[in-house]
Amino acid sequence: MLFRYTILYVDDVVGTLEFYEKAFAFERGFLHETGDYGELVTGSTKLATSNSAP
């Protein structure tokens, strides 16, 4: 079994990406133009964030 990614549902996608970039030196892999979805490259598993607001 391969674990490819996990998604965190957050209120502030960009702020969350910035936190993980600074705290753990992860690289930003993708940020959707709306700012509602982003991914961090964390090795073989991506850490994704998505807007939790409806």
mmCIF file of the C-alpha atoms, coordinates in Angstrom:
data_MODEL
# 
_entry.id   MODEL 
# 
loop_
_atom_site.group_PDB 
_atom_site.id 
_atom_site.type_symbol 
_atom_site.label_atom_id 
_atom_site.label_alt_id 
_atom_site.label_comp_id 
_atom_site.label_asym_id 
_atom_site.label_entity_id 
_atom_site.label_seq_id 
_atom_site.pdbx_PDB_ins_code 
_atom_site.Cartn_x 
_atom_site.Cartn_y 
_atom_site.Cartn_z 
_atom_site.occupancy 
_atom_site.B_iso_or_equiv 
_atom_site.pdbx_formal_charge 
_atom_site.auth_seq_id 
_atom_site.auth_comp_id 
_atom_site.auth_asym_id 
_atom_site.auth_atom_id 
_atom_site.pdbx_PDB_model_num 
ATOM 1  C CA . MET A 1 1  ? 0.000   0.000  0.000  1.00 0.00 ? 1  MET A CA 1 
ATOM 2  C CA . LEU A 1 2  ? 1.243   3.478  -0.858 1.00 0.00 ? 2  LEU A CA 1 
ATOM 3  C CA . PHE A 1 3  ? 0.161   6.564  1.039  1.00 0.00 ? 3  PHE A CA 1 
ATOM 4  C CA . ARG A 1 4  ? 0.188   9.345  -1.582 1.00 0.00 ? 4  ARG A CA 1 
ATOM 5  C CA . TYR A 1 5  ? -1.483  12.298 0.141  1.00 0.00 ? 5  TYR A CA 1 
ATOM 6  C CA . THR A 1 6  ? -3.580  13.564 2.985  1.00 0.00 ? 6  THR A CA 1 
ATOM 7  C CA . ILE A 1 7  ? -5.891  16.579 2.999  1.00 0.00 ? 7  ILE A CA 1 
ATOM 8  C CA . LEU A 1 8  ? -6.340  19.000 5.876  1.00 0.00 ? 8  LEU A CA 1 
ATOM 9  C CA . TYR A 1 9  ? -9.514  21.097 5.768  1.00 0.00 ? 9  TYR A CA 1 
ATOM 10 C CA . VAL A 1 10 ? -8.638  24.565 7.033  1.00 0.00 ? 10 VAL A CA 1 
ATOM 11 C CA . ASP A 1 11 ? -10.045 28.099 7.109  1.00 0.00 ? 11 ASP A CA 1 
ATOM 12 C CA . ASP A 1 12 ? -6.916  29.703 5.596  1.00 0.00 ? 12 ASP A CA 1 
ATOM 13 C CA . VAL A 1 13 ? -5.184  27.627 2.912  1.00 0.00 ? 13 VAL A CA 1 
ATOM 14 C CA . VAL A 1 14 ? -2.444  30.144 2.110  1.00 0.00 ? 14 VAL A CA 1 
ATOM 15 C CA . GLY A 1 15 ? -1.711  30.813 5.784  1.00 0.00 ? 15 GLY A CA 1 
ATOM 16 C CA . THR A 1 16 ? -1.523  27.097 6.505  1.00 0.00 ? 16 THR A CA 1 
ATOM 17 C CA . LEU A 1 17 ? 0.867   26.524 3.591  1.00 0.00 ? 17 LEU A CA 1 
ATOM 18 C CA . GLU A 1 18 ? 3.063   29.382 4.792  1.00 0.00 ? 18 GLU A CA 1 
ATOM 19 C CA . PHE A 1 19 ? 3.131   27.957 8.325  1.00 0.00 ? 19 PHE A CA 1 
ATOM 20 C CA . TYR A 1 20 ? 4.260   24.505 7.172  1.00 0.00 ? 20 TYR A CA 1 
ATOM 21 C CA . GLU A 1 21 ? 6.805   26.035 4.785  1.00 0.00 ? 21 GLU A CA 1 
ATOM 22 C CA . LYS A 1 22 ? 8.404   28.040 7.606  1.00 0.00 ? 22 LYS A CA 1 
ATOM 23 C CA . ALA A 1 23 ? 8.049   25.501 10.413 1.00 0.00 ? 23 ALA A CA 1 
ATOM 24 C CA . PHE A 1 24 ? 9.147   22.375 8.523  1.00 0.00 ? 24 PHE A CA 1 
ATOM 25 C CA . ALA A 1 25 ? 10.876  23.748 5.384  1.00 0.00 ? 25 ALA A CA 1 
ATOM 26 C CA . PHE A 1 26 ? 8.370   22.013 3.090  1.00 0.00 ? 26 PHE A CA 1 
ATOM 27 C CA . GLU A 1 27 ? 8.155   23.247 -0.499 1.00 0.00 ? 27 GLU A CA 1 
ATOM 28 C CA . ARG A 1 28 ? 4.914   24.433 -2.002 1.00 0.00 ? 28 ARG A CA 1 
ATOM 29 C CA . GLY A 1 29 ? 3.979   22.077 -4.807 1.00 0.00 ? 29 GLY A CA 1 
ATOM 30 C CA . PHE A 1 30 ? 0.763   23.704 -5.948 1.00 0.00 ? 30 PHE A CA 1 
ATOM 31 C CA . LEU A 1 31 ? -1.652  26.494 -5.067 1.00 0.00 ? 31 LEU A CA 1 
ATOM 32 C CA . HIS A 1 32 ? -4.917  26.821 -6.984 1.00 0.00 ? 32 HIS A CA 1 
ATOM 33 C CA . GLU A 1 33 ? -5.530  30.303 -8.407 1.00 0.00 ? 33 GLU A CA 1 
ATOM 34 C CA . THR A 1 34 ? -8.565  30.704 -6.102 1.00 0.00 ? 34 THR A CA 1 
ATOM 35 C CA . GLY A 1 35 ? -6.438  30.004 -3.009 1.00 0.00 ? 35 GLY A CA 1 
ATOM 36 C CA . ASP A 1 36 ? -8.901  27.296 -1.954 1.00 0.00 ? 36 ASP A CA 1 
ATOM 37 C CA . TYR A 1 37 ? -6.558  24.317 -2.450 1.00 0.00 ? 37 TYR A CA 1 
ATOM 38 C CA . GLY A 1 38 ? -2.830  23.821 -2.084 1.00 0.00 ? 38 GLY A CA 1 
ATOM 39 C CA . GLU A 1 39 ? -0.225  21.091 -1.768 1.00 0.00 ? 39 GLU A CA 1 
ATOM 40 C CA . LEU A 1 40 ? 3.121   20.783 -0.042 1.00 0.00 ? 40 LEU A CA 1 
ATOM 41 C CA . VAL A 1 41 ? 5.823   18.398 -1.200 1.00 0.00 ? 41 VAL A CA 1 
ATOM 42 C CA . THR A 1 42 ? 6.825   16.308 1.812  1.00 0.00 ? 42 THR A CA 1 
ATOM 43 C CA . GLY A 1 43 ? 8.671   13.453 0.161  1.00 0.00 ? 43 GLY A CA 1 
ATOM 44 C CA . SER A 1 44 ? 6.647   10.655 -1.362 1.00 0.00 ? 44 SER A CA 1 
ATOM 45 C CA . THR A 1 45 ? 3.461   11.879 0.343  1.00 0.00 ? 45 THR A CA 1 
ATOM 46 C CA . LYS A 1 46 ? 1.824   15.219 -0.445 1.00 0.00 ? 46 LYS A CA 1 
ATOM 47 C CA . LEU A 1 47 ? 0.207   17.227 2.307  1.00 0.00 ? 47 LEU A CA 1 
ATOM 48 C CA . ALA A 1 48 ? -2.806  18.994 0.804  1.00 0.00 ? 48 ALA A CA 1 
ATOM 49 C CA . THR A 1 49 ? -4.941  21.752 2.274  1.00 0.00 ? 49 THR A CA 1 
ATOM 50 C CA . SER A 1 50 ? -8.435  22.679 1.215  1.00 0.00 ? 50 SER A CA 1 
ATOM 51 C CA . ASN A 1 51 ? -10.802 25.421 2.291  1.00 0.00 ? 51 ASN A CA 1 
ATOM 52 C CA . SER A 1 52 ? -13.254 24.146 4.908  1.00 0.00 ? 52 SER A CA 1 
ATOM 53 C CA . ALA A 1 53 ? -15.794 26.921 4.299  1.00 0.00 ? 53 ALA A CA 1 
ATOM 54 C CA . PRO A 1 54 ? -18.834 25.997 2.199  1.00 0.00 ? 54 PRO A CA 1 
# 
